[in-house]
Amino acid sequence: MGYSLEFSCLSVAGNFYFTPKVFNGKVYTVQNDTLPFASIHGDPDVLIKGKTRFGPTALLLPLLERYYIGTFFEFLKVLRLNSHVLFVFLDLLKVNDVRNYIFRNFLFEIPILRRYFFLKSILKIISSLRLNDITFASGFGELSPN
């Protein structure tokens, strides 16, 4: 349609983790105003009874549809990578909160260590959880344009 061609689009994937049911409603951590993402929160999962879903994490993915590698080239079209976009990325990396958030979320993707690193985030919400209570919610999560 030709609208908004001056903008760039960056895809961010969110992952989730399950624990035994610990809440009857949604509970958020305090939002950091520097970050353009939802803060970590927990809520009863609507699909799996008896589980609480925690998340989301945020991972930059060069795809338009999660798990479909064929959307990589379409992603490049909407990314519109040029010097202006590169400067925006560099400016974001200069902000401590943003840079630390990006690196921490990469740690949430390391299969053997992800539960350990994510546990540190959700202990702010409910301190009684232990590492064995957390499982990665495989197949849950989405990809959204930002």
N, CA, C and O atoms as CSV, one atom per row, in Angstrom:
chain,resi,resn,atom,element,x,y,z
A,1,MET,N,N,0.811,-1.186,0.000
A,1,MET,CA,C,0.000,0.000,0.000
A,1,MET,C,C,0.859,1.255,0.000
A,1,MET,O,O,0.378,2.337,-0.336
A,2,GLY,N,N,2.131,1.117,0.376
A,2,GLY,CA,C,3.035,2.250,0.305
A,2,GLY,C,C,3.050,3.161,1.516
A,2,GLY,O,O,3.687,4.214,1.470
A,3,TYR,N,N,2.371,2.799,2.603
A,3,TYR,CA,C,2.358,3.630,3.801
A,3,TYR,C,C,3.535,3.297,4.717
A,3,TYR,O,O,3.976,2.149,4.774
A,4,SER,N,N,4.034,4.285,5.419
A,4,SER,CA,C,5.045,4.119,6.478
A,4,SER,C,C,6.341,3.505,5.976
A,4,SER,O,O,7.022,2.810,6.729
A,5,LEU,N,N,6.690,3.742,4.742
A,5,LEU,CA,C,7.918,3.177,4.197
A,5,LEU,C,C,9.168,3.816,4.790
A,5,LEU,O,O,10.278,3.329,4.573
A,6,GLU,N,N,8.996,4.891,5.529
A,6,GLU,CA,C,10.145,5.546,6.154
A,6,GLU,C,C,10.524,4.885,7.481
A,6,GLU,O,O,11.532,5.246,8.088
A,7,PHE,N,N,9.718,3.920,7.931
A,7,PHE,CA,C,9.967,3.253,9.210
A,7,PHE,C,C,10.672,1.925,9.017
A,7,PHE,O,O,10.620,1.312,7.951
A,8,SER,N,N,11.329,1.505,10.079
A,8,SER,CA,C,11.984,0.205,10.115
A,8,SER,C,C,11.234,-0.673,11.112
A,8,SER,O,O,10.598,-0.161,12.034
A,9,CYS,N,N,11.303,-1.985,10.935
A,9,CYS,CA,C,10.612,-2.905,11.823
A,9,CYS,C,C,11.613,-3.929,12.356
A,9,CYS,O,O,12.374,-4.526,11.594
A,10,LEU,N,N,11.599,-4.119,13.650
A,10,LEU,CA,C,12.468,-5.082,14.301
A,10,LEU,C,C,11.597,-6.116,15.000
A,10,LEU,O,O,10.711,-5.758,15.775
A,11,SER,N,N,11.839,-7.381,14.736
A,11,SER,CA,C,11.032,-8.457,15.325
A,11,SER,C,C,11.608,-8.905,16.663
A,11,SER,O,O,12.809,-9.146,16.787
A,12,VAL,N,N,10.739,-9.013,17.654
A,12,VAL,CA,C,11.149,-9.441,18.985
A,12,VAL,C,C,10.302,-10.649,19.381
A,12,VAL,O,O,9.073,-10.598,19.333
A,13,ALA,N,N,10.965,-11.728,19.770
A,13,ALA,CA,C,10.280,-12.950,20.178
A,13,ALA,C,C,10.204,-12.994,21.701
A,13,ALA,O,O,11.134,-12.581,22.394
A,14,GLY,N,N,9.101,-13.494,22.201
A,14,GLY,CA,C,8.935,-13.656,23.639
A,14,GLY,C,C,8.783,-15.122,23.990
A,14,GLY,O,O,8.023,-15.847,23.348
A,15,ASN,N,N,9.504,-15.558,25.007
A,15,ASN,CA,C,9.392,-16.923,25.507
A,15,ASN,C,C,8.805,-16.905,26.908
A,15,ASN,O,O,8.787,-15.875,27.582
A,16,PHE,N,N,8.326,-18.067,27.331
A,16,PHE,CA,C,7.705,-18.184,28.648
A,16,PHE,C,C,8.222,-19.421,29.365
A,16,PHE,O,O,8.814,-20.314,28.760
A,17,TYR,N,N,7.982,-19.447,30.670
A,17,TYR,CA,C,8.351,-20.563,31.535
A,17,TYR,C,C,7.146,-20.928,32.384
A,17,TYR,O,O,6.331,-20.072,32.729
A,18,PHE,N,N,7.042,-22.213,32.719
A,18,PHE,CA,C,5.967,-22.690,33.571
A,18,PHE,C,C,6.492,-23.034,34.951
A,18,PHE,O,O,7.635,-23.457,35.126
A,19,THR,N,N,5.607,-22.835,35.932
A,19,THR,CA,C,5.838,-23.313,37.288
A,19,THR,C,C,4.520,-23.943,37.748
A,19,THR,O,O,3.497,-23.781,37.082
A,20,PRO,N,N,4.533,-24.654,38.869
A,20,PRO,CA,C,3.240,-25.066,39.429
A,20,PRO,C,C,2.407,-23.820,39.707
A,20,PRO,O,O,2.956,-22.724,39.816
A,21,LYS,N,N,1.101,-23.972,39.821
A,21,LYS,CA,C,0.217,-22.829,40.044
A,21,LYS,C,C,0.562,-22.131,41.357
A,21,LYS,O,O,0.570,-22.740,42.427
A,22,VAL,N,N,0.848,-20.830,41.238
A,22,VAL,CA,C,1.171,-20.040,42.428
A,22,VAL,C,C,0.316,-18.774,42.524
A,22,VAL,O,O,0.359,-18.086,43.544
A,23,PHE,N,N,-0.460,-18.452,41.482
A,23,PHE,CA,C,-1.284,-17.236,41.468
A,23,PHE,C,C,-2.689,-17.551,40.994
A,23,PHE,O,O,-2.917,-18.514,40.263
A,24,ASN,N,N,-3.631,-16.716,41.428
A,24,ASN,CA,C,-4.987,-16.766,40.892
A,24,ASN,C,C,-5.227,-15.653,39.876
A,24,ASN,O,O,-6.245,-15.648,39.185
A,25,GLY,N,N,-4.292,-14.716,39.786
A,25,GLY,CA,C,-4.405,-13.600,38.856
A,25,GLY,C,C,-3.033,-13.203,38.353
A,25,GLY,O,O,-2.030,-13.833,38.688
A,26,LYS,N,N,-2.997,-12.155,37.547
A,26,LYS,CA,C,-1.748,-11.691,36.947
A,26,LYS,C,C,-0.975,-10.831,37.943
A,26,LYS,O,O,-1.546,-9.960,38.600
A,27,VAL,N,N,0.346,-11.087,38.049
A,27,VAL,CA,C,1.218,-10.332,38.945
A,27,VAL,C,C,2.438,-9.870,38.153
A,27,VAL,O,O,3.172,-10.678,37.584
A,28,TYR,N,N,2.636,-8.548,38.128
A,28,TYR,CA,C,3.742,-7.948,37.376
A,28,TYR,C,C,4.862,-7.494,38.300
A,28,TYR,O,O,4.637,-7.170,39.466
A,29,THR,N,N,6.088,-7.478,37.746
A,29,THR,CA,C,7.174,-6.762,38.394
A,29,THR,C,C,7.028,-5.299,37.991
A,29,THR,O,O,6.250,-4.983,37.091
A,30,VAL,N,N,7.754,-4.419,38.633
A,30,VAL,CA,C,7.687,-2.999,38.314
A,30,VAL,C,C,8.302,-2.772,36.935
A,30,VAL,O,O,9.388,-3.270,36.636
A,31,GLN,N,N,7.595,-2.018,36.105
A,31,GLN,CA,C,8.048,-1.734,34.746
A,31,GLN,C,C,9.208,-0.746,34.776
A,31,GLN,O,O,9.151,0.258,35.487
A,32,ASN,N,N,10.256,-1.025,34.012
A,32,ASN,CA,C,11.365,-0.097,33.834
A,32,ASN,C,C,11.005,0.804,32.655
A,32,ASN,O,O,10.856,0.322,31.532
A,33,ASP,N,N,10.865,2.100,32.899
A,33,ASP,CA,C,10.437,3.034,31.855
A,33,ASP,C,C,11.424,3.129,30.698
A,33,ASP,O,O,11.054,3.573,29.611
A,34,THR,N,N,12.660,2.723,30.911
A,34,THR,CA,C,13.669,2.774,29.854
A,34,THR,C,C,13.433,1.690,28.805
A,34,THR,O,O,13.860,1.832,27.659
A,35,LEU,N,N,12.760,0.616,29.190
A,35,LEU,CA,C,12.601,-0.541,28.297
A,35,LEU,C,C,11.235,-0.532,27.624
A,35,LEU,O,O,10.215,-0.307,28.276
A,36,PRO,N,N,11.218,-0.779,26.314
A,36,PRO,CA,C,9.939,-0.773,25.585
A,36,PRO,C,C,9.226,-2.116,25.574
A,36,PRO,O,O,8.442,-2.388,24.665
A,37,PHE,N,N,9.483,-2.960,26.568
A,37,PHE,CA,C,8.902,-4.290,26.618
A,37,PHE,C,C,8.120,-4.460,27.912
A,37,PHE,O,O,8.368,-3.764,28.897
A,38,ALA,N,N,7.180,-5.385,27.898
A,38,ALA,CA,C,6.427,-5.696,29.113
A,38,ALA,C,C,7.379,-6.279,30.155
A,38,ALA,O,O,8.272,-7.061,29.828
A,39,SER,N,N,7.179,-5.895,31.392
A,39,SER,CA,C,8.014,-6.445,32.452
A,39,SER,C,C,7.633,-7.909,32.687
A,39,SER,O,O,6.548,-8.359,32.318
A,40,ILE,N,N,8.551,-8.627,33.307
A,40,ILE,CA,C,8.300,-10.030,33.640
A,40,ILE,C,C,7.066,-10.102,34.538
A,40,ILE,O,O,6.930,-9.334,35.491
A,41,HIS,N,N,6.176,-11.032,34.221
A,41,HIS,CA,C,4.973,-11.205,35.024
A,41,HIS,C,C,4.586,-12.681,35.052
A,41,HIS,O,O,5.070,-13.486,34.257
A,42,GLY,N,N,3.716,-13.004,35.973
A,42,GLY,CA,C,3.203,-14.360,36.089
A,42,GLY,C,C,1.694,-14.337,36.100
A,42,GLY,O,O,1.079,-13.427,36.656
A,43,ASP,N,N,1.097,-15.346,35.482
A,43,ASP,CA,C,-0.359,-15.477,35.517
A,43,ASP,C,C,-0.747,-16.932,35.288
A,43,ASP,O,O,-0.003,-17.685,34.660
A,44,PRO,N,N,-1.914,-17.330,35.797
A,44,PRO,CA,C,-2.361,-18.708,35.575
A,44,PRO,C,C,-2.497,-18.961,34.078
A,44,PRO,O,O,-3.111,-18.165,33.366
A,45,ASP,N,N,-1.932,-20.057,33.603
A,45,ASP,CA,C,-2.036,-20.350,32.177
A,45,ASP,C,C,-3.450,-20.794,31.838
A,45,ASP,O,O,-4.047,-21.593,32.560
A,46,VAL,N,N,-3.987,-20.274,30.734
A,46,VAL,CA,C,-5.359,-20.612,30.353
A,46,VAL,C,C,-5.437,-21.936,29.599
A,46,VAL,O,O,-6.512,-22.527,29.503
A,47,LEU,N,N,-4.324,-22.405,29.067
A,47,LEU,CA,C,-4.334,-23.655,28.309
A,47,LEU,C,C,-3.953,-24.870,29.145
A,47,LEU,O,O,-4.457,-25.968,28.910
A,48,ILE,N,N,-3.081,-24.685,30.102
A,48,ILE,CA,C,-2.605,-25.805,30.916
A,48,ILE,C,C,-3.008,-25.543,32.365
A,48,ILE,O,O,-2.419,-24.701,33.043
A,49,LYS,N,N,-3.995,-26.259,32.816
A,49,LYS,CA,C,-4.505,-26.095,34.181
A,49,LYS,C,C,-3.436,-26.494,35.198
A,49,LYS,O,O,-2.672,-27.435,34.983
A,50,GLY,N,N,-3.402,-25.767,36.294
A,50,GLY,CA,C,-2.461,-26.084,37.359
A,50,GLY,C,C,-1.075,-25.527,37.138
A,50,GLY,O,O,-0.156,-25.862,37.886
A,51,LYS,N,N,-0.894,-24.685,36.132
A,51,LYS,CA,C,0.414,-24.092,35.842
A,51,LYS,C,C,0.314,-22.569,35.872
A,51,LYS,O,O,-0.713,-21.990,35.518
A,52,THR,N,N,1.399,-21.941,36.300
A,52,THR,CA,C,1.556,-20.497,36.186
A,52,THR,C,C,2.582,-20.253,35.098
A,52,THR,O,O,3.631,-20.896,35.051
A,53,ARG,N,N,2.263,-19.318,34.229
A,53,ARG,CA,C,3.168,-18.977,33.119
A,53,ARG,C,C,3.875,-17.673,33.479
A,53,ARG,O,O,3.233,-16.679,33.818
A,54,PHE,N,N,5.204,-17.692,33.401
A,54,PHE,CA,C,6.019,-16.506,33.663
A,54,PHE,C,C,6.707,-16.073,32.376
A,54,PHE,O,O,7.110,-16.903,31.560
A,55,GLY,N,N,6.833,-14.784,32.211
A,55,GLY,CA,C,7.523,-14.249,31.046
A,55,GLY,C,C,7.021,-12.853,30.779
A,55,GLY,O,O,6.427,-12.257,31.678
A,56,PRO,N,N,7.215,-12.306,29.632
A,56,PRO,CA,C,7.992,-12.894,28.550
A,56,PRO,C,C,9.453,-12.488,28.626
A,56,PRO,O,O,9.820,-11.512,29.281
A,57,THR,N,N,10.263,-13.257,27.943
A,57,THR,CA,C,11.621,-12.822,27.673
A,57,THR,C,C,11.550,-12.035,26.368
A,57,THR,O,O,10.494,-11.984,25.737
A,58,ALA,N,N,12.630,-11.435,25.964
A,58,ALA,CA,C,12.643,-10.677,24.707
A,58,ALA,C,C,13.924,-10.990,23.960
A,58,ALA,O,O,15.024,-10.747,24.456
A,59,LEU,N,N,13.769,-11.530,22.766
A,59,LEU,CA,C,14.907,-11.906,21.943
A,59,LEU,C,C,14.712,-11.342,20.547
A,59,LEU,O,O,13.686,-11.581,19.910
A,60,LEU,N,N,15.691,-10.598,20.077
A,60,LEU,CA,C,15.624,-10.069,18.717
A,60,LEU,C,C,15.838,-11.217,17.737
A,60,LEU,O,O,16.858,-11.904,17.790
A,61,LEU,N,N,14.884,-11.419,16.851
A,61,LEU,CA,C,14.979,-12.488,15.859
A,61,LEU,C,C,14.853,-11.911,14.454
A,61,LEU,O,O,13.957,-11.107,14.196
A,62,PRO,N,N,15.729,-12.307,13.553
A,62,PRO,CA,C,15.653,-11.797,12.177
A,62,PRO,C,C,14.648,-12.577,11.326
A,62,PRO,O,O,14.985,-13.087,10.257
A,63,LEU,N,N,13.419,-12.661,11.815
A,63,LEU,CA,C,12.351,-13.378,11.106
A,63,LEU,C,C,11.055,-12.587,11.245
A,63,LEU,O,O,10.902,-11.794,12.174
A,64,LEU,N,N,10.133,-12.803,10.329
A,64,LEU,CA,C,8.804,-12.212,10.470
A,64,LEU,C,C,7.818,-13.193,11.079
A,64,LEU,O,O,6.833,-12.785,11.694
A,65,GLU,N,N,8.078,-14.489,10.913
A,65,GLU,CA,C,7.262,-15.521,11.550
A,65,GLU,C,C,8.196,-16.453,12.288
A,65,GLU,O,O,9.145,-16.998,11.724
A,66,ARG,N,N,7.904,-16.619,13.556
A,66,ARG,CA,C,8.754,-17.449,14.384
A,66,ARG,C,C,8.787,-18.886,13.870
A,66,ARG,O,O,7.764,-19.441,13.471
A,67,TYR,N,N,9.963,-19.469,13.887
A,67,TYR,CA,C,10.213,-20.853,13.472
A,67,TYR,C,C,10.135,-21.048,11.957
A,67,TYR,O,O,10.241,-22.179,11.483
A,68,TYR,N,N,9.951,-19.972,11.190
A,68,TYR,CA,C,9.899,-20.082,9.722
A,68,TYR,C,C,11.074,-19.322,9.129
A,68,TYR,O,O,10.989,-18.122,8.871
A,69,ILE,N,N,12.174,-20.040,8.917
A,69,ILE,CA,C,13.403,-19.437,8.415
A,69,ILE,C,C,13.189,-18.770,7.061
A,69,ILE,O,O,13.941,-17.870,6.687
A,70,GLY,N,N,12.175,-19.200,6.329
A,70,GLY,CA,C,11.877,-18.621,5.022
A,70,GLY,C,C,11.434,-17.171,5.085
A,70,GLY,O,O,11.364,-16.511,4.048
A,71,THR,N,N,11.132,-16.650,6.277
A,71,THR,CA,C,10.715,-15.256,6.392
A,71,THR,C,C,11.891,-14.317,6.651
A,71,THR,O,O,11.697,-13.123,6.882
A,72,PHE,N,N,13.111,-14.855,6.613
A,72,PHE,CA,C,14.299,-14.033,6.851
A,72,PHE,C,C,14.427,-12.914,5.818
A,72,PHE,O,O,14.696,-11.768,6.179
A,73,PHE,N,N,14.239,-13.234,4.551
A,73,PHE,CA,C,14.423,-12.211,3.518
A,73,PHE,C,C,13.337,-11.142,3.566
A,73,PHE,O,O,13.595,-9.980,3.249
A,74,GLU,N,N,12.126,-11.526,3.958
A,74,GLU,CA,C,11.078,-10.536,4.153
A,74,GLU,C,C,11.410,-9.630,5.341
A,74,GLU,O,O,11.118,-8.435,5.328
A,75,PHE,N,N,12.034,-10.230,6.381
A,75,PHE,CA,C,12.475,-9.430,7.520
A,75,PHE,C,C,13.464,-8.362,7.077
A,75,PHE,O,O,13.369,-7.209,7.498
A,76,LEU,N,N,14.412,-8.743,6.229
A,76,LEU,CA,C,15.395,-7.771,5.753
A,76,LEU,C,C,14.734,-6.604,5.028
A,76,LEU,O,O,15.206,-5.470,5.107
A,77,LYS,N,N,13.643,-6.887,4.325
A,77,LYS,CA,C,12.927,-5.814,3.616
A,77,LYS,C,C,12.316,-4.822,4.594
A,77,LYS,O,O,12.411,-3.613,4.382
A,78,VAL,N,N,11.692,-5.310,5.660
A,78,VAL,CA,C,11.033,-4.404,6.596
A,78,VAL,C,C,12.009,-3.806,7.612
A,78,VAL,O,O,11.708,-2.785,8.230
A,79,LEU,N,N,13.168,-4.430,7.786
A,79,LEU,CA,C,14.181,-3.843,8.660
A,79,LEU,C,C,14.700,-2.537,8.062
A,79,LEU,O,O,14.991,-1.583,8.784
A,80,ARG,N,N,14.813,-2.508,6.732
A,80,ARG,CA,C,15.297,-1.305,6.032
A,80,ARG,C,C,16.601,-0.806,6.652
A,80,ARG,O,O,16.729,0.366,7.005
A,81,LEU,N,N,17.562,-1.720,6.777
A,81,LEU,CA,C,18.832,-1.398,7.423
A,81,LEU,C,C,19.575,-0.335,6.629
A,81,LEU,O,O,19.903,-0.527,5.458
A,82,ASN,N,N,19.833,0.781,7.280
A,82,ASN,CA,C,20.619,1.858,6.699
A,82,ASN,C,C,21.362,2.546,7.838
A,82,ASN,O,O,21.311,2.087,8.979
A,83,SER,N,N,22.039,3.625,7.542
A,83,SER,CA,C,22.844,4.293,8.572
A,83,SER,C,C,21.979,4.826,9.707
A,83,SER,O,O,22.418,4.822,10.857
A,84,HIS,N,N,20.780,5.278,9.422
A,84,HIS,CA,C,19.896,5.783,10.477
A,84,HIS,C,C,19.510,4.672,11.449
A,84,HIS,O,O,19.521,4.875,12.664
A,85,VAL,N,N,19.172,3.506,10.922
A,85,VAL,CA,C,18.799,2.366,11.768
A,85,VAL,C,C,20.009,1.912,12.586
A,85,VAL,O,O,19.869,1.604,13.769
A,86,LEU,N,N,21.180,1.867,11.980
A,86,LEU,CA,C,22.386,1.477,12.708
A,86,LEU,C,C,22.675,2.441,13.856
A,86,LEU,O,O,23.069,2.011,14.940
A,87,PHE,N,N,22.483,3.728,13.629
A,87,PHE,CA,C,22.710,4.704,14.691
A,87,PHE,C,C,21.704,4.531,15.828
A,87,PHE,O,O,22.050,4.726,16.993
A,88,VAL,N,N,20.472,4.169,15.503
A,88,VAL,CA,C,19.481,3.903,16.546
A,88,VAL,C,C,19.930,2.711,17.391
A,88,VAL,O,O,19.857,2.757,18.619
A,89,PHE,N,N,20.396,1.640,16.732
A,89,PHE,CA,C,20.886,0.472,17.474
A,89,PHE,C,C,22.052,0.842,18.378
A,89,PHE,O,O,22.094,0.445,19.542
A,90,LEU,N,N,22.996,1.602,17.841
A,90,LEU,CA,C,24.157,2.005,18.639
A,90,LEU,C,C,23.739,2.880,19.817
A,90,LEU,O,O,24.270,2.731,20.917
A,91,ASP,N,N,22.801,3.783,19.598
A,91,ASP,CA,C,22.309,4.621,20.700
A,91,ASP,C,C,21.640,3.777,21.777
A,91,ASP,O,O,21.801,4.040,22.968
A,92,LEU,N,N,20.889,2.762,21.355
A,92,LEU,CA,C,20.244,1.875,22.336
A,92,LEU,C,C,21.285,1.128,23.167
A,92,LEU,O,O,21.117,0.956,24.374
A,93,LEU,N,N,22.353,0.688,22.518
A,93,LEU,CA,C,23.385,-0.067,23.235
A,93,LEU,C,C,24.168,0.804,24.209
A,93,LEU,O,O,24.830,0.281,25.106
A,94,LYS,N,N,24.105,2.105,24.051
A,94,LYS,CA,C,24.775,3.015,24.986
A,94,LYS,C,C,24.023,3.132,26.308
A,94,LYS,O,O,24.599,3.543,27.316
A,95,VAL,N,N,22.753,2.777,26.309
A,95,VAL,CA,C,21.930,2.869,27.524
A,95,VAL,C,C,22.134,1.587,28.342
A,95,VAL,O,O,21.827,0.490,27.875
A,96,ASN,N,N,22.650,1.736,29.551
A,96,ASN,CA,C,22.978,0.570,30.390
A,96,ASN,C,C,21.808,-0.384,30.558
A,96,ASN,O,O,21.974,-1.592,30.387
A,97,ASP,N,N,20.620,0.133,30.890
A,97,ASP,CA,C,19.464,-0.729,31.113
A,97,ASP,C,C,19.116,-1.534,29.868
A,97,ASP,O,O,18.808,-2.722,29.964
A,98,VAL,N,N,19.161,-0.912,28.725
A,98,VAL,CA,C,18.817,-1.597,27.468
A,98,VAL,C,C,19.868,-2.645,27.140
A,98,VAL,O,O,19.532,-3.786,26.822
A,99,ARG,N,N,21.135,-2.268,27.213
A,99,ARG,CA,C,22.230,-3.199,26.896
A,99,ARG,C,C,22.198,-4.405,27.829
A,99,ARG,O,O,22.321,-5.543,27.376
A,100,ASN,N,N,22.032,-4.163,29.126
A,100,ASN,CA,C,21.984,-5.275,30.083
A,100,ASN,C,C,20.772,-6.166,29.842
A,100,ASN,O,O,20.856,-7.387,29.974
A,101,TYR,N,N,19.652,-5.558,29.490
A,101,TYR,CA,C,18.433,-6.310,29.195
A,101,TYR,C,C,18.633,-7.234,27.994
A,101,TYR,O,O,18.217,-8.393,28.019
A,102,ILE,N,N,19.265,-6.719,26.954
A,102,ILE,CA,C,19.527,-7.521,25.750
A,102,ILE,C,C,20.415,-8.715,26.091
A,102,ILE,O,O,20.116,-9.844,25.701
A,103,PHE,N,N,21.498,-8.471,26.812
A,103,PHE,CA,C,22.422,-9.560,27.147
A,103,PHE,C,C,21.787,-10.571,28.109
A,103,PHE,O,O,21.998,-11.776,27.973
A,104,ARG,N,N,21.009,-10.079,29.082
A,104,ARG,CA,C,20.340,-10.991,30.014
A,104,ARG,C,C,19.352,-11.895,29.272
A,104,ARG,O,O,19.231,-13.078,29.589
A,105,ASN,N,N,18.652,-11.338,28.292
A,105,ASN,CA,C,17.691,-12.137,27.539
A,105,ASN,C,C,18.364,-13.146,26.619
A,105,ASN,O,O,17.769,-14.175,26.300
A,106,PHE,N,N,19.572,-12.879,26.194
A,106,PHE,CA,C,20.333,-13.898,25.461
A,106,PHE,C,C,20.626,-15.089,26.370
A,106,PHE,O,O,20.590,-16.236,25.924
A,107,LEU,N,N,20.912,-14.823,27.631
A,107,LEU,CA,C,21.175,-15.908,28.585
A,107,LEU,C,C,19.954,-16.799,28.769
A,107,LEU,O,O,20.090,-17.995,29.028
A,108,PHE,N,N,18.755,-16.220,28.634
A,108,PHE,CA,C,17.527,-17.008,28.769
A,108,PHE,C,C,17.347,-17.992,27.620
A,108,PHE,O,O,16.454,-18.839,27.671
A,109,GLU,N,N,18.174,-17.898,26.590
A,109,GLU,CA,C,18.062,-18.786,25.426
A,109,GLU,C,C,19.046,-19.950,25.461
A,109,GLU,O,O,18.966,-20.840,24.613
A,110,ILE,N,N,19.956,-19.968,26.401
A,110,ILE,CA,C,20.941,-21.047,26.495
A,110,ILE,C,C,20.251,-22.239,27.161
A,110,ILE,O,O,19.929,-22.176,28.348
A,111,PRO,N,N,20.019,-23.329,26.414
A,111,PRO,CA,C,19.187,-24.429,26.916
A,111,PRO,C,C,19.537,-24.955,28.305
A,111,PRO,O,O,18.627,-25.161,29.108
A,112,ILE,N,N,20.770,-25.175,28.618
A,112,ILE,CA,C,21.119,-25.784,29.901
A,112,ILE,C,C,21.028,-24.771,31.048
A,112,ILE,O,O,20.730,-25.145,32.182
A,113,LEU,N,N,21.281,-23.507,30.759
A,113,LEU,CA,C,21.350,-22.487,31.800
A,113,LEU,C,C,20.118,-21.600,31.902
A,113,LEU,O,O,19.988,-20.854,32.872
A,114,ARG,N,N,19.211,-21.657,30.932
A,114,ARG,CA,C,18.099,-20.699,30.854
A,114,ARG,C,C,17.221,-20.673,32.105
A,114,ARG,O,O,16.813,-19.603,32.556
A,115,ARG,N,N,16.932,-21.841,32.664
A,115,ARG,CA,C,16.074,-21.881,33.858
A,115,ARG,C,C,16.743,-21.173,35.035
A,115,ARG,O,O,16.092,-20.448,35.787
A,116,TYR,N,N,18.045,-21.391,35.184
A,116,TYR,CA,C,18.785,-20.767,36.282
A,116,TYR,C,C,18.738,-19.241,36.170
A,116,TYR,O,O,18.463,-18.553,37.153
A,117,PHE,N,N,19.003,-18.720,34.985
A,117,PHE,CA,C,19.005,-17.267,34.805
A,117,PHE,C,C,17.601,-16.678,34.931
A,117,PHE,O,O,17.430,-15.588,35.475
A,118,PHE,N,N,16.597,-17.398,34.428
A,118,PHE,CA,C,15.234,-16.877,34.523
A,118,PHE,C,C,14.715,-16.908,35.955
A,118,PHE,O,O,13.929,-16.049,36.354
A,119,LEU,N,N,15.154,-17.896,36.726
A,119,LEU,CA,C,14.752,-17.989,38.126
A,119,LEU,C,C,15.079,-16.691,38.867
A,119,LEU,O,O,14.289,-16.234,39.693
A,120,LYS,N,N,16.223,-16.107,38.580
A,120,LYS,CA,C,16.606,-14.858,39.238
A,120,LYS,C,C,15.580,-13.757,38.970
A,120,LYS,O,O,15.332,-12.922,39.839
A,121,SER,N,N,14.984,-13.747,37.779
A,121,SER,CA,C,13.997,-12.723,37.433
A,121,SER,C,C,12.668,-12.940,38.159
A,121,SER,O,O,12.037,-11.981,38.606
A,122,ILE,N,N,12.246,-14.201,38.275
A,122,ILE,CA,C,10.926,-14.420,38.877
A,122,ILE,C,C,10.965,-14.509,40.395
A,122,ILE,O,O,9.919,-14.478,41.043
A,123,LEU,N,N,12.154,-14.617,40.969
A,123,LEU,CA,C,12.243,-14.593,42.430
A,123,LEU,C,C,11.819,-13.237,42.980
A,123,LEU,O,O,11.470,-13.131,44.156
A,124,LYS,N,N,11.844,-12.198,42.144
A,124,LYS,CA,C,11.368,-10.875,42.563
A,124,LYS,C,C,9.856,-10.896,42.783
A,124,LYS,O,O,9.321,-10.087,43.541
A,125,ILE,N,N,9.177,-11.823,42.115
A,125,ILE,CA,C,7.725,-11.913,42.214
A,125,ILE,C,C,7.324,-12.881,43.316
A,125,ILE,O,O,6.468,-12.577,44.147
A,126,ILE,N,N,7.953,-14.048,43.312
A,126,ILE,CA,C,7.623,-15.070,44.315
A,126,ILE,C,C,8.910,-15.767,44.746
A,126,ILE,O,O,9.488,-16.554,43.996
A,127,SER,N,N,9.337,-15.471,45.935
A,127,SER,CA,C,10.658,-15.896,46.401
A,127,SER,C,C,10.747,-17.370,46.787
A,127,SER,O,O,11.847,-17.870,47.022
A,128,SER,N,N,9.627,-18.073,46.858
A,128,SER,CA,C,9.652,-19.465,47.301
A,128,SER,C,C,9.932,-20.457,46.167
A,128,SER,O,O,10.103,-21.648,46.428
A,129,LEU,N,N,9.981,-19.993,44.923
A,129,LEU,CA,C,10.233,-20.910,43.808
A,129,LEU,C,C,11.673,-21.405,43.820
A,129,LEU,O,O,12.589,-20.703,44.248
A,130,ARG,N,N,11.846,-22.621,43.342
A,130,ARG,CA,C,13.165,-23.236,43.234
A,130,ARG,C,C,13.400,-23.642,41.791
A,130,ARG,O,O,12.462,-23.699,40.996
A,131,LEU,N,N,14.644,-23.921,41.453
A,131,LEU,CA,C,15.022,-24.249,40.077
A,131,LEU,C,C,14.211,-25.418,39.526
A,131,LEU,O,O,13.828,-25.404,38.356
A,132,ASN,N,N,13.946,-26.419,40.344
A,132,ASN,CA,C,13.193,-27.588,39.878
A,132,ASN,C,C,11.728,-27.283,39.597
A,132,ASN,O,O,11.039,-28.086,38.968
A,133,ASP,N,N,11.240,-26.117,40.062
A,133,ASP,CA,C,9.852,-25.725,39.800
A,133,ASP,C,C,9.660,-25.157,38.403
A,133,ASP,O,O,8.526,-25.048,37.937
A,134,ILE,N,N,10.746,-24.793,37.723
A,134,ILE,CA,C,10.664,-24.061,36.454
A,134,ILE,C,C,10.912,-24.987,35.270
A,134,ILE,O,O,11.866,-25.765,35.260
A,135,THR,N,N,10.035,-24.888,34.269
A,135,THR,CA,C,10.250,-25.579,33.002
A,135,THR,C,C,10.061,-24.585,31.867
A,135,THR,O,O,9.208,-23.701,31.938
A,136,PHE,N,N,10.858,-24.736,30.828
A,136,PHE,CA,C,10.729,-23.878,29.660
A,136,PHE,C,C,9.432,-24.241,28.935
A,136,PHE,O,O,9.150,-25.417,28.708
A,137,ALA,N,N,8.655,-23.237,28.580
A,137,ALA,CA,C,7.360,-23.450,27.911
A,137,ALA,C,C,7.591,-23.586,26.406
A,137,ALA,O,O,7.354,-22.647,25.646
A,138,SER,N,N,8.043,-24.729,25.998
A,138,SER,CA,C,8.339,-24.986,24.594
A,138,SER,C,C,7.089,-24.859,23.735
A,138,SER,O,O,6.049,-25.439,24.048
A,139,GLY,N,N,7.195,-24.101,22.658
A,139,GLY,CA,C,6.065,-23.918,21.764
A,139,GLY,C,C,5.144,-22.767,22.144
A,139,GLY,O,O,4.224,-22.430,21.399
A,140,PHE,N,N,5.394,-22.161,23.311
A,140,PHE,CA,C,4.629,-20.994,23.740
A,140,PHE,C,C,5.448,-19.759,23.437
A,140,PHE,O,O,6.677,-19.810,23.467
A,141,GLY,N,N,4.801,-18.670,23.149
A,141,GLY,CA,C,5.490,-17.441,22.842
A,141,GLY,C,C,5.124,-16.969,21.470
A,141,GLY,O,O,4.490,-17.684,20.694
A,142,GLU,N,N,5.526,-15.763,21.176
A,142,GLU,CA,C,5.139,-15.162,19.917
A,142,GLU,C,C,6.262,-14.280,19.386
A,142,GLU,O,O,7.307,-14.121,20.016
A,143,LEU,N,N,6.021,-13.727,18.240
A,143,LEU,CA,C,6.939,-12.792,17.607
A,143,LEU,C,C,6.139,-11.543,17.312
A,143,LEU,O,O,5.071,-11.614,16.705
A,144,SER,N,N,6.647,-10.402,17.736
A,144,SER,CA,C,5.902,-9.177,17.482
A,144,SER,C,C,6.822,-8.118,16.875
A,144,SER,O,O,8.000,-8.032,17.220
A,145,PRO,N,N,6.277,-7.331,15.987
A,145,PRO,CA,C,7.075,-6.239,15.404
A,145,PRO,C,C,7.163,-5.074,16.374
A,145,PRO,O,O,6.177,-4.723,17.022
A,146,ASN,N,N,8.331,-4.482,16.473
A,146,ASN,CA,C,8.526,-3.319,17.334
A,146,ASN,C,C,9.186,-2.212,16.552
A,146,ASN,O,O,9.441,-1.138,17.096
